[in-house]
Amino acid sequence: MKKGSKIALWTSIPLFLAIMYAGPRLGLWGDRDLKKDSVASSSQGQGQATAQGQGQRTGGQPGGQPGGQPGGVLPVAATIARPSYLTNGIRSAGTLLANEEVDIVSKVAGKVTGVFFKEGSVVKKGDLLVKIYDEDLQAQLKRAEIQEKMLSEKLERQRVLLAKDAVSREAFDQLQTDYNVILADINLLKVRIAETEVRAPFNGTIGFRFVSEGTYVQPSVKIAHLIDYSQMKLEFAIAEKYVSQQLMGKRIAFNAQGYSDEFFATVYAIDYRVDEATRTIGLRARYDNRDKRLVPGMFADLVLITDEKNNAIQIPTEAVVPDMNEKRVWVYRNGKANLVPVVAGTRTQTMVEILSGISAGDTVITGGLMQLRQNMPVRVNLIEL
């Protein structure tokens, strides 16, 4: 091939490629390919539009309903507002004391010859608890009783002789005096013997014993501790500003460690002298503890009741929605949530009193409050308080 032909061939290749690329677009061979591309693009666009349209109609949520809930109903927790007992008063803390308690000790020194009680047992007033050695006193008593018998017989003979003026009045009076002294000695010995017997001063429960048989005790040695806690005293103090109130006979509601129950006592004594260090006055209330559930020394968290309500409407504190200068509550009515204004009263740790806005029997929504809107359909799950 000649050189000129080679040059012509190489220069014609780019021209051929350009015609092949631009020919269909310029309509040199008709619009068949363009129509195919157009139909394909149109079909793909319609499919995407259909999918987008369906997505918009379903709201982009599973199930096709707002919030993803079947039928557009929001599940919420709720409770029924019911009348209940409510107290209002002065809070304080106190200590439970036994009605009576004493350390059992001996009046005399001596060796213990007998222990007649079991630790932790119940004893009656007058029961013998401990016996102290008294054989020397018993011997003295026996001798004094013999002397008393002899003087008694001699005195009777002297009385007969005195009636016949066979003995002087002075001799008879001296014998009468000796006889009376013997009687006094006998009584004294009986008292001393009784002091060797340690007895229970009142009904109660006796604790641990601190002596054994053979122990030599002194009047200061503790033998045991006796308490009567069938009645309990609740001792506490309140601020002096309440001294003007009628406190005698007021009820006390208190809680004790280990029990979920609420206990009640009644004020029976007031110490009106103000403590200068704490600026408080002391009070004591009496609690009937015949079941012996509580024991002396327990701590009590208490309320001195100044006001009582038997039909107070209380709801959980989390159900109240603060709104500017008022409080509102979501109430379930006719299948929908309604936000109503309320007036709150006394508040406890978990509950709040509602003075107005709702009534007994209303269903108060307590859970799911952040998602609620006025008149929104809801499905309640009732929770018992």
SVG drawing of the C-alpha trace seen along z (x, -y; Angstrom):
<svg xmlns="http://www.w3.org/2000/svg" viewBox="-67 -30 71 54">
<polyline fill="none" stroke="black" stroke-width="0.4" points="0.0,0.0 1.2,-3.4 2.0,-5.9 -0.8,-8.2 -3.4,-5.4 -2.2,-4.7 -2.7,-8.3 -6.2,-8.4 -7.2,-5.2 -6.1,-6.5 -7.8,-9.8 -11.1,-8.1 -11.4,-6.0 -12.3,-8.8 -14.9,-10.1 -16.5,-6.6 -16.6,-6.3 -18.2,-9.8 -20.9,-8.9 -21.7,-5.6 -22.1,-7.4 -24.1,-10.4 -26.1,-8.7 -28.9,-7.4 -29.2,-10.6 -29.4,-12.7 -32.1,-10.4 -29.9,-9.1 -31.4,-5.6 -34.8,-6.4 -35.8,-6.7 -36.2,-3.0 -33.5,-2.7 -34.4,-6.0 -38.0,-4.8 -36.9,-1.6 -34.8,-3.5 -37.7,-6.0 -40.1,-3.1 -37.7,-1.4 -37.1,-4.6 -40.8,-5.4 -41.6,-1.9 -38.9,-2.2 -40.1,-5.7 -43.6,-4.5 -42.5,-1.6 -40.6,-3.9 -43.5,-6.4 -45.9,-3.6 -43.6,-2.4 -43.1,-5.9 -46.9,-6.5 -47.5,-3.3 -44.9,-4.3 -46.5,-7.8 -50.0,-6.2 -48.7,-3.9 -47.1,-6.7 -43.7,-4.9 -44.7,-2.9 -45.2,0.9 -48.8,1.8 -49.9,-1.3 -51.0,-3.3 -49.6,-6.2 -47.2,-5.2 -47.0,-1.6 -50.1,-0.6 -53.0,1.4 -56.0,-0.8 -54.0,-3.9 -54.7,-3.2 -51.9,-4.0 -51.5,-1.5 -51.1,-3.3 -51.0,-2.4 -53.8,-3.7 -55.5,-3.4 -58.9,-3.9 -59.2,-6.9 -60.8,-5.6 -61.5,-7.3 -59.0,-6.4 -57.9,-7.2 -55.5,-10.2 -53.8,-11.8 -52.1,-15.2 -50.0,-16.1 -46.6,-16.8 -43.8,-14.5 -41.2,-13.4 -39.2,-10.4 -39.4,-8.6 -38.4,-5.6 -40.5,-2.8 -40.2,-2.2 -41.5,0.6 -44.5,-0.1 -42.4,1.1 -38.8,2.3 -36.4,2.9 -33.0,4.5 -33.5,7.4 -31.1,7.1 -30.8,8.6 -31.5,6.5 -29.0,8.5 -25.5,9.9 -25.1,13.6 -24.6,16.8 -27.1,17.8 -28.7,21.2 -31.3,21.4 -32.3,19.9 -36.0,20.5 -36.5,18.8 -35.7,19.5 -34.2,16.9 -36.8,15.3 -39.8,16.7 -42.9,14.9 -43.2,14.5 -46.0,13.3 -45.8,10.8 -44.5,12.4 -42.9,15.4 -39.6,16.5 -36.7,15.8 -33.6,16.3 -32.9,17.6 -30.1,16.3 -28.5,18.3 -30.6,17.8 -29.9,20.8 -28.4,18.6 -31.5,16.4 -33.8,19.5 -31.9,20.7 -32.3,17.3 -36.0,17.4 -36.5,20.8 -34.8,19.8 -36.9,16.6 -40.1,18.6 -39.2,21.0 -38.6,18.0 -41.8,16.5 -43.7,19.7 -42.1,19.8 -42.8,16.1 -46.4,16.5 -47.0,19.3 -45.3,17.4 -47.3,14.3 -50.6,16.2 -49.6,17.4 -48.6,13.9 -51.9,12.6 -53.8,15.1 -51.5,14.1 -52.0,10.4 -55.8,10.9 -55.3,12.4 -52.8,9.7 -50.1,12.4 -47.7,10.5 -46.8,6.9 -48.0,4.8 -44.4,3.8 -43.3,7.4 -46.2,8.2 -45.5,5.1 -41.8,6.1 -42.8,9.6 -45.3,8.1 -42.5,5.9 -40.1,8.9 -42.8,10.8 -43.5,7.9 -39.7,7.6 -39.6,11.3 -42.5,10.8 -40.7,7.8 -37.6,9.9 -39.6,12.7 -41.1,10.2 -37.7,8.7 -36.2,12.1 -39.1,12.9 -38.5,9.7 -34.8,10.5 -35.5,14.0 -38.0,12.6 -35.2,10.3 -33.2,13.4 -36.0,14.3 -35.8,12.3 -39.3,12.1 -40.8,10.5 -42.1,7.0 -44.7,7.2 -45.9,9.4 -43.4,9.4 -40.8,11.1 -37.4,11.8 -34.3,11.6 -30.8,13.1 -29.6,14.1 -26.2,13.0 -25.9,15.2 -25.7,18.9 -26.0,21.1 -23.1,20.5 -22.6,16.9 -22.0,14.4 -24.1,11.4 -24.1,7.9 -27.1,5.5 -25.5,3.8 -25.1,7.0 -27.6,7.3 -29.4,10.7 -31.6,10.2 -33.7,7.6 -37.5,7.7 -39.7,5.8 -43.5,5.5 -44.1,4.5 -47.8,5.6 -48.2,1.8 -45.7,-0.4 -44.7,-4.0 -43.8,-6.0 -41.6,-8.9 -40.9,-11.7 -40.5,-15.5 -42.0,-18.2 -41.2,-21.9 -42.2,-24.4 -44.4,-26.3 -47.0,-23.5 -47.4,-23.9 -50.6,-26.0 -52.4,-23.2 -54.6,-20.6 -52.2,-17.7 -53.6,-15.5 -55.4,-12.5 -54.2,-13.0 -53.6,-9.9 -50.1,-8.9 -49.5,-6.9 -46.0,-5.4 -44.0,-2.8 -41.4,-0.4 -38.4,1.3 -39.2,4.8 -42.9,4.2 -44.9,2.8 -47.9,2.2 -48.9,-1.2 -49.4,-1.3 -51.4,-3.8 -50.9,-5.2 -52.6,-7.9 -50.9,-10.8 -51.3,-10.5 -48.6,-12.7 -46.9,-16.0 -43.8,-17.5 -44.5,-21.2 -41.0,-22.3 -39.2,-23.4 -35.8,-21.8 -33.5,-24.8 -31.0,-23.0 -33.4,-21.6 -36.4,-24.1 -38.8,-21.1 -41.4,-19.7 -41.6,-16.0 -44.6,-13.8 -45.5,-10.2 -48.1,-8.1 -49.4,-4.7 -49.6,-1.7 -51.4,1.6 -48.8,4.3 -50.6,7.3 -49.6,9.3 -46.0,8.3 -45.0,7.6 -43.0,4.6 -40.2,4.6 -38.6,1.8 -35.9,-0.3 -37.2,-0.2 -37.1,-3.4 -40.4,-4.8 -41.0,-7.1 -44.3,-8.9 -46.9,-11.5 -48.9,-13.3 -52.2,-13.4 -53.9,-16.8 -56.3,-16.1 -57.9,-12.9 -59.9,-12.3 -61.7,-9.0 -62.7,-9.8 -59.6,-11.5 -59.0,-11.0 -55.3,-10.1 -53.4,-9.3 -49.7,-8.5 -47.5,-11.6 -46.2,-10.7 -49.8,-11.1 -49.7,-14.9 -48.5,-17.0 -47.2,-20.5 -48.4,-23.2 -47.4,-26.8 -49.2,-27.9 -51.5,-24.9 -51.5,-21.1 -53.2,-18.7 -54.1,-15.1 -54.7,-12.8 -58.1,-11.1 -59.5,-8.2 -63.0,-9.0 -65.0,-7.4 -61.9,-5.6 -59.8,-8.8 -57.3,-10.7 -58.4,-14.1 -56.2,-16.5 -58.1,-18.1 -56.9,-20.7 -56.8,-19.7 -56.2,-21.2 -53.6,-19.2 -53.6,-18.9 -51.5,-16.9 -48.5,-15.1 -46.8,-11.9 -43.8,-10.1 -45.7,-8.3 -49.2,-9.8 -50.9,-13.2 -54.3,-14.2 -56.6,-15.7 -59.1,-18.3 -61.0,-19.0 -60.9,-18.1 -61.5,-14.4 -63.9,-12.2 -63.9,-8.7 -64.2,-6.1 -62.3,-8.2 -59.6,-6.4 -56.4,-8.3 -53.6,-7.6 -50.2,-7.1 -47.9,-5.8 -47.1,-6.8 -47.8,-10.5 -45.2,-11.9 -46.9,-10.4 -50.4,-11.6 -52.3,-14.3 -55.8,-15.7 -58.6,-13.3 -56.1,-10.6 -57.5,-7.1 -55.9,-5.0 -56.1,-1.5 -55.7,-1.3 -53.9,1.3 -55.3,1.0 -52.8,1.2 -53.9,1.8 -52.2,-0.5"/>
</svg>
